[in-house]
Amino acid sequence: MSSVVIAAHNEEAVIGACLDALLGQTTSEPVHIVVSANGCVDKTVEIARRYAVTVLDRPEPGKAAALNAGDDAAEGFPRIYLDADIIVPPGGLEAVLRRLGPETLVAVPARRLDLRDRAWPVRGFYAINERLPAYTNGLFGRGMIAVSADGRARFGRFPHVVADDLFLDSQFSDAEKGEASDVAVVVEAPYTTRDLVRRLVRVRRGNAEMRAAGGTGEIEVNVRRADRWAWLRDVVVPHPRLVFPAVPYLAITVWAALQARRSRTRAAQWGRDESTRRIAATDGGGDAS
């Protein structure tokens, strides 16, 4: 039996669709689903309890603690860590699990960005971002990571840092990572530039926090180095037509970096883009069957 762990904080707009997609999967073995709700003040828990899944209702917010609680409640391996706003496509769960093996300890699906109706600076940013080499062999940016039993034995608890996907990425070499390229999850891009910056600030704070903790020995990680010039060397130079999208990419990246330096408080621990949740709520994404 494999287990899916979903850390959910105020996800009433998306949790129903996420669970509908999971429970509609066809897999060779049973799947145990754990929704680890934390600090929710909306209907996330109420909606999740309508499904045949294990629901934890933790009063304290915090993704790391929610993941650890979900791990404690999970019943099997491999372990799949899934963001609440990700809709696993038909056959997606089995495809990712099948990608695991003796030498492949962690696997992710391919990703497809949804940029429909997004602001033009957002589209320009992702024209560069989605081509960065880090997304070729990294575990982040997909919202779904499957880890084998041997892979999960690499570490104990999730540390109390924001960048849980970067933490997982740091536990494995490129040779131990696999991508189920025949299946792709749709990752919703923020609708507005402001929401995109908010997401990037959270990512930058989390990455900085992770590197700082690794540098002091607080946690044992081998975090990949930030490659500040990959956008130019690996994207724009080989594809000169992308020089125009590079302008909003640079502007947004610098803006987010400045914002991240201004405040490094824990208040941003669940900082995220809310625009996709607002649209999902308008579209009825919070309705559970």
C-alpha positions in Angstrom: 0.0 0.0 0.0 1.3 3.5 -0.9 0.3 6.6 0.9 -0.5 10.2 -0.3 0.2 13.0 2.2 -1.5 16.4 1.5 -0.6 19.3 3.8 -3.5 21.7 3.5 -4.0 25.2 4.9 -7.2 27.0 3.9 -7.7 25.0 0.7 -11.5 24.8 0.6 -11.4 26.1 -3.0 -9.3 23.2 -4.3 -9.2 20.3 -1.9 -12.4 18.7 -3.3 -11.1 18.6 -6.9 -7.7 17.3 -5.7 -9.4 14.4 -3.8 -11.8 13.7 -6.6 -8.9 13.2 -9.0 -7.0 11.0 -6.5 -9.9 8.7 -5.7 -10.5 8.3 -9.4 -7.1 6.8 -10.0 -6.6 3.2 -11.0 -3.6 1.7 -9.2 -2.1 -1.8 -8.9 -2.2 -1.5 -5.1 -4.4 0.3 -2.6 -3.6 3.9 -1.8 -4.1 5.5 1.6 -4.7 9.2 1.5 -4.0 11.6 4.4 -5.1 15.2 4.4 -3.1 17.0 7.1 -5.1 20.2 7.6 -3.3 22.8 9.7 -4.5 26.1 11.0 -7.5 26.1 8.7 -10.2 28.7 9.4 -12.3 27.7 6.3 -14.1 24.6 5.2 -11.1 22.5 4.2 -11.6 19.9 7.0 -15.3 19.8 6.4 -14.9 19.1 2.7 -12.1 16.6 3.2 -14.2 14.6 5.7 -16.8 13.9 3.0 -14.3 11.6 1.3 -12.9 8.2 2.3 -9.6 9.6 3.4 -7.8 10.1 6.7 -8.2 13.8 7.9 -6.1 15.4 10.5 -7.3 18.7 11.9 -4.3 20.5 13.5 -4.9 23.9 15.0 -1.3 25.1 14.4 -0.4 26.4 10.9 2.9 25.2 9.4 3.6 22.9 6.5 6.6 21.0 7.9 4.6 20.0 11.0 1.7 19.1 8.8 3.9 16.9 6.6 5.3 15.2 9.7 1.9 14.6 11.1 0.8 13.2 7.8 3.8 10.9 7.7 2.9 9.6 11.2 -0.6 8.8 10.0 0.4 7.3 6.7 0.3 3.5 6.4 2.6 2.5 3.6 5.3 3.2 0.9 6.0 4.6 -1.5 5.0 8.0 0.0 3.6 10.7 -2.3 3.7 14.3 -1.1 1.0 16.2 -3.0 0.1 19.9 -2.9 -3.6 20.5 -2.4 -4.0 22.5 -5.6 -2.7 19.8 -7.9 -5.1 17.7 -9.9 -3.4 14.3 -10.7 -4.4 13.3 -14.2 -5.9 9.9 -15.0 -3.1 7.3 -14.6 -0.8 9.8 -13.2 -0.4 8.2 -9.8 0.5 4.8 -11.2 2.9 6.3 -13.7 4.9 8.1 -11.1 4.9 5.1 -8.7 6.0 2.9 -11.6 9.0 5.2 -12.2 10.5 4.3 -8.9 13.0 1.5 -8.7 16.1 0.1 -7.0 18.2 3.1 -8.3 15.4 5.6 -8.7 14.4 6.6 -5.1 12.3 9.6 -5.9 10.1 10.5 -8.9 8.0 13.4 -10.2 5.6 13.9 -13.1 6.4 16.3 -15.9 4.7 19.6 -15.5 2.7 21.9 -17.8 2.1 25.5 -16.9 -1.4 27.0 -17.3 -0.8 30.6 -18.5 -4.3 31.2 -19.9 -5.6 34.7 -19.1 -2.5 35.6 -17.2 -1.0 39.1 -17.1 1.6 39.6 -19.8 4.5 40.1 -17.3 3.6 36.7 -15.8 3.6 35.1 -19.2 7.0 36.7 -20.0 8.4 35.5 -16.7 7.5 31.9 -17.3 8.7 32.0 -20.9 12.1 32.1 -19.3 11.5 30.3 -16.0 10.1 27.1 -17.5 13.2 26.6 -19.6 15.7 26.9 -16.8 17.9 23.7 -16.4 16.9 23.4 -12.7 13.5 22.2 -13.8 15.0 19.4 -15.8 16.5 17.5 -12.9 14.9 19.2 -9.9 12.0 18.0 -7.8 10.4 21.4 -7.3 7.8 23.2 -9.2 5.5 20.2 -9.8 3.6 19.9 -6.5 3.9 16.1 -6.5 6.9 14.0 -5.3 6.9 10.2 -4.9 9.5 8.7 -2.6 10.3 5.1 -2.2 10.8 3.4 1.3 14.6 3.5 0.8 14.4 7.1 -0.2 12.3 8.1 2.7 14.8 6.4 5.0 17.3 9.1 4.0 15.9 11.5 6.6 13.8 11.6 9.7 11.5 14.5 10.1 10.8 17.4 7.8 12.7 20.4 9.2 10.8 23.5 10.1 11.7 25.4 6.9 9.5 26.7 4.1 11.2 25.0 1.2 10.1 21.4 1.7 10.5 20.5 -2.0 14.1 21.9 -2.0 14.8 19.9 1.1 13.6 16.7 -0.7 15.7 17.7 -3.7 18.8 18.0 -1.6 18.5 14.4 -0.3 19.0 12.8 -3.7 21.6 12.8 -6.5 20.5 13.4 -10.0 21.0 9.7 -10.7 18.5 8.8 -8.0 15.8 11.1 -9.4 13.3 10.1 -12.1 10.6 11.8 -14.1 7.5 10.1 -15.4 7.6 12.0 -18.7 4.4 10.3 -20.0 2.3 12.1 -17.5 2.1 15.8 -16.7 0.5 17.8 -13.9 -0.9 21.2 -14.6 0.7 23.9 -12.5 -1.4 27.0 -12.3 0.6 30.1 -12.8 -0.4 33.2 -10.8 -2.9 35.5 -12.6 -1.3 38.8 -11.6 2.2 40.1 -11.3 1.7 40.9 -7.7 0.6 37.4 -6.9 3.6 36.1 -8.8 6.0 38.2 -6.8 4.3 37.0 -3.6 5.0 33.4 -4.6 8.6 34.2 -5.6 9.2 36.0 -2.3 8.1 32.9 -0.4 10.4 30.7 -2.6 13.4 33.0 -2.0 12.9 33.2 1.7 12.5 29.4 1.9 15.6 28.8 -0.2 17.7 31.3 1.9 16.4 29.7 5.1 17.3 26.2 3.9 20.8 27.3 2.8 21.4 29.1 6.1 20.3 26.1 8.1 22.6 23.8 6.1 25.5 26.2 6.5 25.2 26.2 10.3 24.7 22.5 10.5 21.2 22.9 11.9 20.1 20.4 9.2 22.1 18.1 7.1 21.4 19.1 3.5 23.4 19.5 0.3 21.4 22.3 -1.3 22.0 22.9 -5.0 23.7 26.2 -5.6 21.7 29.1 -7.2 22.7 29.7 -10.7 22.1 33.4 -11.2 23.1 33.4 -14.9 21.3 30.3 -16.2 18.5 32.5 -17.6 21.0 34.2 -19.9 23.5 31.4 -20.7 21.0 28.5 -21.0 17.9 30.2 -22.2 18.3 33.5 -23.9 21.6 33.0 -25.7 20.4 29.7 -27.3 17.0 31.2 -28.0 17.5 34.9 -28.9 13.8 35.4 -29.6 13.3 35.2 -25.8 15.2 38.5 -25.2 11.9 40.4 -24.9 10.4 38.1 -22.2 13.7 38.3 -20.4 12.9 41.9 -19.6 9.9 41.2 -17.3 11.7 38.1 -16.1 14.6 40.2 -14.8 12.4 42.9 -13.4 10.2 40.5 -11.5 13.1 38.5 -10.2 14.9 41.6 -8.9 11.7 42.9 -7.4 11.1 39.6 -5.6 14.7 39.5 -4.3 14.4 43.0 -2.8 11.1 42.1 -1.2 12.5 38.9 0.3 15.4 40.8 1.9 13.1 43.3 3.5 11.4 40.7 5.7 12.5 37.2 6.7 9.9 36.6 9.4 8.0 33.3 9.9 4.8 35.1 9.0 5.5 34.2 5.4 5.6 30.5 6.1 2.4 29.9 4.3 2.8 32.9 1.9 1.5 31.9 -1.5 -0.3 33.0 -4.6 -4.0 33.4 -3.8 -5.2 34.3 -7.3 -5.5 30.7 -8.4 -7.5 29.9 -5.3 -9.8 32.8 -5.9 -10.5 31.7 -9.5 -11.0 28.1 -8.3 -13.5 29.2 -5.8 -15.4 31.3 -8.4 -15.4 28.2 -10.7 -16.8 26.0 -7.9 -13.6 24.2 -7.2 -14.5 24.0 -3.5 -17.6 21.8 -4.1 -17.0 18.2 -3.1 -19.0 15.3 -4.4 
